[in-house]
């Protein structure tokens, strides 16, 4: 209580406050005046001047300044000579001791405050009016759980008798109003709503400037440029769509000021970036090194020159945009098409390694998990929960053709606007609508759909099938034009399985041709070397022959006999899906690693083994009959 109040007034406040669980406090006047809220404040005054039911319910998104409007209204009443006191009600304190106490205290709230008003009129001024302010009024209902009407039934008589006792202002968000209040017609009728919309960017900027002037003085405030304030607002508009202005920008500015006063850092655009990165896990300008990213891509993705050509241009564009001062407007979206095992997932992992430092940062969604009519909500929830905490993540939607059509439709705003809307269950059992931003993210999608389309891809890249082993990643001028020709071919092929609206939302279409024999050998050598390295780390040396020349028909290939065995002896299926990198890895595990482990078990005291074929493979034998090549592991 203020010292200007009489002893009797102070004692009465203490008495009723103790009875109500110490839930009351006098609402302070605002530190900073609200701007361009004259219409809302005037409308609030009209509601407070109602004779029978002076009850208002301010409805607006979190951060729009509902409490600031109530504070400003109280201050203006004081400046106009009206003796108005606003008492804020803490619902948590009101509920202390359980819902039984809440019911009793709510029943006595208005009568007790009326007693206090009577004392003030007697002791302070005869025209003194007390207004009760209940922020987050929905909590009186939600405390009783999903589906309960008890909270609403407690509020109704309290609000209905407001004119008889004291005036009441409540506040809540739009979502909470719809969830808890709107469904109860009798309760909604007693709460006269006042919409509080988000302030404009121009007004927000002025509020930020006023906040700085008030907090650090006009001289120091002038050192913070308008560009910095605009940077805060723009980043918030793009990356924190779940909150409203001006509160979310004031929060960023306050953190920046704390850093400035602690470490002496200049309050500029770089500090804005730092605060978003450390506080919100948002990289406003991710610095992508195109040379490093391209090198990682070329190391991991083999024999796909069309892919490298398109991806390198995507990387250049993204890197250029990352060096600008603009906040990313939408995610980078890439649709990769091709048969299984051609390097689509490996491409996304390469980008994750190059830009995030680790391929495990890639968030993979297997779209086969979202194949029924109820999957759309679950997909958005799963995606939203990740995006909420990893704003600039890399996502892979694997095999999107296997997702339910409702999930495909759910992707449209995600790919286009970079925002996902989802619902999650609150503590009271109600479903809560949430938003998360994917702006600044990479979104890769893969598809195996369209066998005819894959034939076209391979036709355009036919020259790859006989390419030299040391040139498997080089792209010619002809291939550059092939990339341009292939995009409409891919789109037309995919239109049989996907709506045009989905395809139009992908910025890049990347075709993966079937792997050439040279590429398969390269991949086999790479995977085999990795497996043998693991044996060496555990103390076992596995020896294989050097590369050598082979029989006519295989003379152009220079590879060791084990890689040749994998590609020409075992990968003879006509099924394109069985000729990819996954099948190479499978053959290495089943034919080679298993044979090594068997031999190690057979000779437990040995650490050196030789890995070879039995000499009966097609690339080794002149016999035109069906070959019977096999892997042999023997002590060395």
C-alpha positions in Angstrom: 0.0 0.0 0.0 1.1 3.5 -0.7 2.0 5.7 2.3 -0.5 8.2 1.1 -3.4 5.9 2.3 -4.7 6.2 5.8 -4.0 3.6 8.4 -7.6 2.4 8.2 -7.4 1.9 4.4 -4.1 0.0 4.7 -5.5 -2.2 7.5 -8.6 -3.0 5.4 -6.6 -3.9 2.4 -4.4 -6.2 4.5 -7.5 -7.8 6.0 -9.3 -8.6 2.8 -6.0 -9.6 1.1 -5.3 -12.2 3.8 -8.8 -13.6 3.4 -8.3 -13.9 -0.3 -4.9 -15.7 0.0 -2.8 -12.6 -0.6 -3.9 -12.7 -4.2 -4.4 -8.9 -4.5 -1.8 -6.2 -5.5 -2.2 -2.7 -6.7 -1.5 -2.4 -10.4 1.4 0.0 -11.1 1.2 2.7 -13.7 3.2 1.9 -16.9 6.8 2.7 -17.1 6.4 3.6 -20.8 3.2 5.0 -22.3 1.5 2.8 -24.9 1.3 4.2 -28.4 -1.6 4.3 -30.8 -4.0 2.6 -28.3 -6.3 5.5 -27.9 -9.2 3.7 -29.5 -8.8 0.6 -27.3 -8.4 2.7 -24.1 -11.5 4.7 -25.0 -13.5 1.5 -25.6 -12.3 0.1 -22.3 -13.6 3.3 -20.6 -17.0 2.8 -22.2 -17.2 -0.7 -20.9 -16.2 0.4 -17.4 -18.9 3.1 -17.4 -21.7 0.5 -18.0 -24.2 0.7 -15.2 -25.3 -2.9 -14.7 -22.4 -5.0 -16.0 -19.1 -3.0 -16.1 -17.1 -6.1 -17.2 -14.5 -6.1 -19.9 -12.5 -9.0 -21.4 -9.4 -7.9 -23.4 -8.6 -10.5 -26.0 -5.3 -10.5 -27.8 -2.3 -12.6 -28.6 0.5 -13.0 -26.0 2.7 -9.9 -26.1 0.2 -7.4 -27.6 0.2 -5.3 -24.5 -3.1 -6.1 -22.8 -1.8 -5.4 -19.3 -0.1 -2.2 -20.5 -3.4 -1.0 -21.8 -5.0 -1.5 -18.4 -2.2 0.3 -16.7 -2.4 3.2 -19.1 -6.2 3.4 -18.6 -5.7 3.6 -14.8 -3.0 6.3 -15.2 -5.2 8.3 -17.5 -8.1 8.1 -15.1 -5.8 9.5 -12.4 -4.6 12.3 -14.6 -8.1 13.2 -15.5 -8.9 13.6 -11.8 -10.7 10.3 -11.3 -9.9 8.3 -8.2 -9.5 4.9 -9.7 -7.5 2.0 -8.2 -6.9 -1.2 -10.1 -6.3 -4.3 -8.1 -4.6 -7.2 -9.9 -5.7 -10.7 -9.0 -3.1 -13.5 -8.8 -5.1 -16.6 -9.7 -2.3 -18.9 -8.5 -2.6 -17.4 -5.0 -6.4 -17.4 -5.2 -6.2 -21.1 -5.8 -3.6 -21.8 -3.0 -4.9 -24.6 -0.8 -7.0 -26.2 -3.6 -10.0 -25.7 -5.7 -12.3 -25.5 -2.6 -10.5 -22.4 -1.5 -10.7 -21.0 -5.0 -14.5 -21.4 -5.1 -14.9 -19.7 -1.7 -12.5 -16.9 -2.5 -14.1 -16.2 -5.9 -17.5 -16.1 -4.2 -16.3 -13.5 -1.8 -13.9 -11.6 -4.2 -16.3 -8.8 -5.3 -18.0 -8.3 -1.9 -14.7 -8.1 -0.1 -13.2 -5.7 -2.6 -16.5 -3.7 -2.3 -15.8 -3.4 1.4 -12.4 -2.0 0.6 -13.9 0.4 -1.8 -16.3 1.6 0.8 -13.4 2.3 3.2 -11.5 4.2 0.6 -14.5 6.3 -0.2 -14.8 7.1 3.5 -11.1 7.6 4.2 -9.6 8.9 0.9 -12.2 10.3 -1.5 -15.9 9.8 -1.9 -15.6 9.1 -5.6 -13.0 6.4 -5.3 -13.6 3.4 -7.6 -11.9 0.1 -7.4 -11.4 -2.1 -10.5 -10.5 -5.7 -10.3 -8.1 -6.9 -13.1 -7.9 -10.7 -13.7 -5.2 -11.5 -16.2 -5.3 -15.0 -17.8 -8.9 -15.3 -16.6 -9.2 -18.7 -18.4 -7.1 -20.2 -15.7 -10.0 -20.1 -13.3 -11.7 -22.5 -15.7 -8.7 -24.6 -16.8 -7.7 -25.5 -13.2 -10.7 -27.8 -13.1 -9.6 -29.8 -16.1 -10.8 -30.6 -19.5 -14.6 -30.7 -19.9 -15.4 -29.3 -16.4 -17.9 -26.5 -16.1 -17.1 -25.6 -12.5 -14.8 -22.8 -13.3 -17.3 -21.1 -15.6 -20.0 -21.6 -13.0 -17.9 -19.9 -10.4 -17.3 -16.9 -12.7 -20.8 -16.3 -13.9 -22.4 -15.1 -10.6 -19.3 -13.0 -9.9 -19.4 -11.2 -13.2 -23.2 -10.9 -13.2 -23.1 -8.9 -9.9 -20.2 -6.7 -10.9 -22.4 -3.6 -11.2 -23.6 -4.2 -7.7 -20.0 -4.3 -6.3 -17.0 -3.2 -8.3 -15.9 -3.1 -11.9 -14.0 -6.0 -13.5 -11.4 -6.2 -16.3 -10.2 -9.6 -17.5 -7.7 -10.6 -20.2 -6.8 -13.7 -22.1 -5.5 -14.7 -25.5 -7.7 -15.5 -28.5 -6.9 -19.2 -28.3 -7.6 -19.5 -24.6 -10.9 -17.6 -25.1 -12.0 -19.9 -27.8 -10.9 -23.0 -25.8 -12.4 -22.1 -22.4 -14.9 -19.3 -22.7 -16.6 -19.1 -26.1 -18.1 -22.6 -25.7 -20.0 -21.5 -22.6 -22.6 -19.0 -24.0 -23.7 -17.8 -20.6 -20.2 -17.0 -19.6 -19.2 -15.4 -22.9 -22.3 -13.2 -22.7 -21.1 -11.8 -19.3 -17.6 -11.0 -20.6 -17.8 -8.0 -23.0 -14.9 -8.5 -25.3 -12.5 -5.9 -26.5 -10.1 -7.0 -29.3 -6.5 -6.1 -28.8 -4.7 -6.5 -32.1 -0.9 -6.6 -32.7 0.6 -3.1 -33.2 2.0 -2.1 -36.6 5.7 -2.3 -37.3 5.9 1.5 -37.3 4.4 1.6 -33.8 6.6 -1.2 -32.6 9.6 0.7 -33.7 8.5 3.8 -31.8 7.8 1.7 -28.7 11.3 0.3 -28.8 12.8 3.7 -29.2 10.7 5.0 -26.2 11.8 2.0 -24.2 15.4 2.8 -24.8 15.0 6.5 -24.1 13.3 5.7 -20.8 15.7 2.9 -19.8 19.2 4.3 -20.7 18.4 7.9 -21.6 18.0 9.7 -25.0 21.7 10.2 -25.5 22.6 6.5 -25.2 19.5 5.5 -27.0 20.5 7.6 -30.0 23.6 5.3 -30.4 21.3 2.4 -31.3 20.4 2.9 -35.0 16.9 2.5 -36.5 18.4 -0.2 -38.7 19.1 -2.3 -35.6 15.6 -1.9 -34.3 14.2 -2.8 -37.7 16.5 -5.9 -37.7 14.9 -7.0 -34.4 11.4 -6.5 -35.7 12.0 -8.2 -39.1 13.7 -11.2 -37.5 10.9 -11.6 -35.0 8.3 -11.3 -37.7 10.0 -14.1 -39.7 11.2 -16.4 -36.9 9.0 -15.9 -33.9 5.5 -16.1 -35.4 4.1 -17.6 -32.2 4.5 -14.4 -30.3 3.2 -10.8 -30.9 4.6 -7.3 -30.9 5.7 -5.3 -29.1 6.6 -7.7 -26.3 8.8 -10.0 -28.4 10.9 -7.2 -29.7 11.3 -5.6 -26.3 12.5 -9.0 -25.0 15.2 -9.1 -27.6 16.2 -5.5 -26.9 16.4 -6.0 -23.2 18.7 -9.0 -23.7 20.9 -6.9 -26.0 21.1 -4.1 -23.4 22.1 -6.6 -20.7 25.0 -7.9 -22.9 26.0 -4.3 -23.8 26.1 -3.3 -20.1 27.9 -6.5 -19.1 30.5 -6.9 -21.9 30.4 -3.5 -23.6 29.3 -4.9 -26.9 27.8 -2.5 -29.4 24.1 -2.8 -29.8 24.1 -3.4 -33.6 22.9 -6.0 -36.1 25.6 -8.4 -35.1 24.4 -8.4 -31.6 20.8 -9.0 -32.8 22.1 -12.1 -34.6 24.0 -13.2 -31.5 20.9 -12.9 -29.3 18.7 -14.8 -31.7 21.3 -17.5 -32.1 21.9 -18.0 -28.3 18.4 -17.4 -27.0 16.2 -18.8 -29.7 18.6 -21.2 -31.6 18.0 -19.2 -34.7 20.8 -18.4 -37.1 19.6 -15.3 -38.9 22.5 -15.3 -41.4 24.0 -18.8 -41.6 27.4 -18.4 -43.1 27.6 -21.1 -45.7 31.1 -21.7 -47.2 30.3 -22.8 -50.8 33.8 -24.2 -51.4 33.8 -26.4 -48.3 30.1 -27.4 -48.9 30.9 -28.4 -52.5 34.0 -30.4 -51.5 32.0 -32.3 -48.9 29.3 -33.0 -51.4 31.8 -34.2 -54.0 33.4 -36.5 -51.5 30.2 -38.1 -50.4 28.1 -38.2 -53.5 29.7 -40.2 -56.4 28.8 -40.6 -60.0 26.0 -38.0 -60.1 27.3 -35.1 -62.2 23.7 -33.8 -62.8 23.2 -33.7 -59.0 26.5 -32.0 -58.4 25.8 -29.4 -61.1 22.4 -28.5 -59.7 23.4 -28.7 -56.0 26.5 -26.5 -56.5 24.3 -23.8 -57.9 21.8 -24.1 -55.1 24.8 -23.9 -52.6 26.1 -20.7 -54.4 22.6 -19.1 -54.2 22.1 -20.0 -50.6 25.6 -18.8 -49.6 25.1 -15.5 -51.4 21.8 -15.0 -49.6 23.4 -15.9 -46.3 25.9 -13.1 -46.7 23.2 -10.5 -47.1 21.6 -8.6 -44.2 18.2 -9.8 -45.1 16.5 -12.4 -42.9 15.6 -15.6 -44.8 12.0 -15.3 -46.1 11.4 -19.0 -46.8 13.1 -22.3 -46.5 15.3 -23.7 -49.3 13.3 -26.6 -50.8 14.7 -29.4 -52.9 13.0 -32.4 -54.4 15.3 -35.3 -55.3 14.0 -38.0 -57.6 15.6 -41.3 -58.5 15.6 -45.0 -57.8 16.7 -46.3 -54.4 20.4 -46.3 -53.6 21.5 -43.6 -56.0 22.6 -41.1 -53.3 19.5 -39.0 -52.4 19.8 -39.4 -48.6 23.6 -39.2 -48.9 23.2 -35.8 -50.5 21.1 -34.4 -47.6 23.6 -35.9 -45.1 26.4 -34.2 -47.0 24.7 -30.8 -46.7 24.1 -31.4 -43.0 27.8 -32.3 -42.5 29.0 -29.3 -44.4 26.7 -26.7 -42.9 26.1 -28.1 -39.4 29.3 -30.0 -38.8 27.7 -33.4 -38.4 25.4 -35.5 -40.6 23.4 -36.5 -37.5 22.0 -33.0 -37.4 19.8 -34.1 -40.3 16.2 -34.6 -39.2 14.8 -37.5 -41.2 11.1 -38.1 -41.6 10.2 -41.5 -43.1 7.0 -40.6 -44.8 5.9 -44.3 -44.6 5.1 -43.4 -41.0 2.4 -41.0 -42.1 0.4 -43.1 -44.5 -3.1 -43.0 -43.1 -5.9 -40.4 -42.8 -5.0 -39.4 -39.3 -1.4 -38.8 -40.1 -1.6 -35.1 -41.0 -1.9 -33.8 -37.4 0.8 -36.2 -36.2 3.2 -35.1 -39.0 2.7 -31.4 -38.2 3.1 -32.1 -34.5 6.4 -34.1 -35.0 7.7 -31.4 -37.4 6.6 -28.5 -35.2 8.2 -29.9 -32.0 11.6 -30.1 -33.8 11.2 -26.8 -35.5 10.3 -25.0 -32.3 13.8 -25.7 -30.9 15.8 -26.0 -34.1 14.7 -23.1 -36.2 17.4 -23.4 -38.9 17.4 -27.2 -39.1 17.9 -29.5 -42.2 14.9 -31.8 -42.8 14.5 -34.8 -45.1 11.1 -36.0 -46.0 12.0 -39.4 -47.3 9.8 -41.1 -50.0 7.0 -38.5 -49.9 4.9 -40.6 -52.4 4.2 -43.0 -49.5 2.6 -40.2 -47.3 -1.2 -39.9 -47.1 -2.7 -37.2 -49.4 -3.7 -35.2 -46.3 -0.1 -35.1 -45.3 0.9 -33.9 -48.8 -1.7 -31.0 -48.4 -0.2 -30.2 -45.0 3.2 -29.7 -46.6 1.9 -26.9 -48.9 2.2 -24.0 -46.3 5.3 -25.5 -44.8 7.2 -25.4 -48.1 5.7 -22.1 -49.2 5.6 -20.0 -46.1 8.1 -21.8 -44.0 5.7 -22.2 -41.1 4.0 -25.2 -39.5 0.8 -25.0 -37.4 0.2 -27.9 -35.0 -1.8 -28.9 -32.0 -0.4 -30.3 -28.7 -2.2 -31.3 -25.6 -2.1 -28.9 -22.7 -1.8 -29.7 -19.0 -5.6 -29.5 -18.7 -6.2 -31.9 -21.6 -7.3 -29.3 -24.1 -5.5 -29.2 -27.5 -3.5 -26.0 -27.9 -2.8 -24.4 -31.3 1.0 -23.7 -31.8 3.2 -22.3 -34.5 6.8 -22.9 -35.4 8.9 -21.3 -38.1 11.0 -23.2 -40.6 12.4 -20.1 -42.4 16.1 -20.4 -42.9 15.9 -24.2 -43.0 16.7 -26.7 -45.7 13.9 -29.0 -46.7 14.8 -32.0 -48.8 12.3 -34.4 -50.1 12.9 -37.7 -52.0 10.7 -39.7 -54.3 11.1 -43.1 -56.0 7.9 -42.5 -57.9 7.6 -42.8 -61.7 9.5 -45.6 -63.4 9.0 -44.0 -66.9 10.6 -40.8 -65.5 13.7 -42.6 -64.4 14.1 -44.0 -67.9 14.1 -40.4 -69.1 16.7 -39.4 -66.5 18.9 -42.3 -67.5 18.4 -41.5 -71.2 19.6 -37.9 -70.7 22.6 -39.2 -68.7 23.3 -42.3 -70.9 26.8 -41.1 -71.6 27.5 -41.7 -67.9 27.2 -45.4 -68.2 30.5 -45.8 -69.9 32.3 -42.9 -68.3 35.9 -43.3 -67.2 36.5 -44.0 -63.6 38.4 -40.9 -62.9 35.7 -38.7 -64.5 32.6 -39.9 -62.8 31.8 -36.6 -61.2 32.6 -34.3 -64.2 29.7 -32.7 -66.0 29.9 -31.6 -69.6 28.2 -28.8 -71.4 25.7 -31.3 -72.8 24.9 -32.4 -69.3 24.2 -28.8 -68.2 21.6 -28.6 -70.9 20.3 -32.0 -69.9 19.6 -30.6 -66.4 17.5 -27.8 -67.9 15.6 -30.3 -70.1 15.0 -32.7 -67.3 13.1 -30.4 -64.9 9.8 -30.3 -66.9 10.2 -34.1 -67.6 10.5 -34.7 -63.8 7.5 -32.4 -63.1 5.4 -34.1 -65.7 6.3 -37.6 -64.4 5.6 -36.6 -60.8 2.2 -35.0 -61.6 0.8 -38.6 -61.9 1.4 -39.0 -58.1 1.4 -35.5 -56.7 -0.7 -32.4 -57.0 0.9 -29.5 -59.1 0.5 -27.3 -56.0 3.1 -29.4 -54.2 5.6 -29.6 -57.0 5.4 -25.8 -57.6 6.6 -25.2 -54.1 9.9 -26.9 -54.6 12.6 -24.5 -55.8 15.0 -27.2 -57.0 14.4 -30.5 -58.8 17.4 -32.8 -58.7 17.4 -36.0 -60.9 19.5 -39.0 -59.8 20.4 -41.4 -62.6 21.1 -45.1 -62.1 24.6 -45.7 -61.0 27.2 -46.5 -63.7 29.5 -49.4 -63.3 32.4 -47.0 -62.7 30.5 -45.3 -60.0 29.5 -48.6 -58.4 33.2 -49.6 -58.3 34.1 -46.3 -56.7 31.4 -46.7 -54.0 32.3 -50.4 -53.4 36.0 -49.4 -52.9 35.0 -46.6 -50.5 32.7 -48.8 -48.4 35.1 -51.7 -48.4 38.0 -49.5 -47.3 35.8 -48.3 -44.4 35.0 -51.8 -43.3 38.6 -52.9 -43.4 39.7 -49.9 -41.5 37.4 -50.9 -38.6 39.0 -54.4 -38.6 42.4 -52.7 -38.4 41.4 -50.5 -35.5 40.5 -53.7 -33.6 43.9 -55.3 -34.4 43.1 -57.3 -37.5 44.9 -56.8 -40.8 42.9 -57.8 -43.9 44.9 -57.8 -47.2 43.5 -57.6 -50.7 45.2 -57.4 -54.1 45.9 -54.1 -55.8 43.9 -53.0 -58.8 44.6 -54.9 -62.0 43.4 -55.4 -65.6 40.7 -57.9 -66.3 39.3 -60.1 -69.1 38.0 -58.6 -72.4 34.7 -56.9 -71.7 36.0 -55.6 -68.4 39.4 -54.2 -69.5 38.3 -50.6 -69.0 37.8 -51.1 -65.3 40.8 -50.9 -63.0 39.8 -52.2 -59.6 40.7 -54.8 -57.1 39.0 -58.2 -57.3 36.7 -57.7 -54.3 35.2 -54.5 -55.8 34.8 -56.3 -59.1 33.1 -59.2 -57.4 30.6 -56.9 -55.7 29.7 -55.0 -58.9 29.9 -57.7 -61.7 29.4 -61.0 -59.9 26.7 -60.0 -57.4 25.0 -56.9 -58.7 23.5 -58.5 -61.8 19.8 -57.8 -61.1 17.7 -55.9 -63.7 15.9 -54.2 -60.8 17.2 -50.7 -60.6 16.4 -50.6 -56.9 18.9 -53.5 -56.3 21.8 -51.7 -58.1 22.3 -48.8 -55.7 24.6 -48.0 -52.9 22.4 -49.8 -50.3 22.8 -53.1 -52.1 26.6 -52.6 -52.3 26.6 -52.2 -48.5 24.4 -55.2 -48.1 26.7 -57.4 -50.2 29.8 -56.3 -48.3 28.0 -57.2 -45.0 26.6 -60.6 -46.1 29.3 -61.8 -48.4 32.5 -60.3 -47.2 32.3 -59.2 -43.5 30.5 -62.4 -42.6 33.2 -64.5 -44.3 36.0 -62.6 -42.5 34.3 -63.0 -39.1 33.8 -66.8 -39.8 37.5 -67.2 -40.6 38.5 -65.2 -37.6 36.4 -67.5 -35.4 38.0 -70.5 -37.2 41.6 -69.2 -36.5 41.2 -67.3 -33.1 44.9 -66.8 -32.6 45.6 -65.2 -36.0 45.4 -61.4 -36.8 46.4 -61.4 -40.5 44.1 -62.6 -43.3 44.0 -62.4 -47.1 40.7 -61.5 -48.8 40.3 -62.8 -52.4 37.9 -64.4 -54.9 38.0 -68.1 -55.9 39.1 -67.1 -59.5 35.8 -68.2 -61.0 34.1 -64.8 -61.4 32.9 -63.6 -64.8 35.6 -60.9 -65.0 38.3 -63.6 -64.3 37.2 -66.6 -66.2 37.3 -67.2 -70.0 34.6 -69.8 -69.6 31.3 -68.5 -71.1 29.3 -70.7 -68.9 27.6 -69.5 -65.8 30.2 -68.3 -63.3 30.5 -69.5 -59.7 32.5 -66.7 -58.2 32.9 -66.6 -54.4 34.8 -64.9 -51.6 37.6 -66.6 -49.8 39.3 -65.5 -46.6 42.5 -67.4 -45.6 45.3 -66.9 -43.1 48.1 -64.6 -44.5 
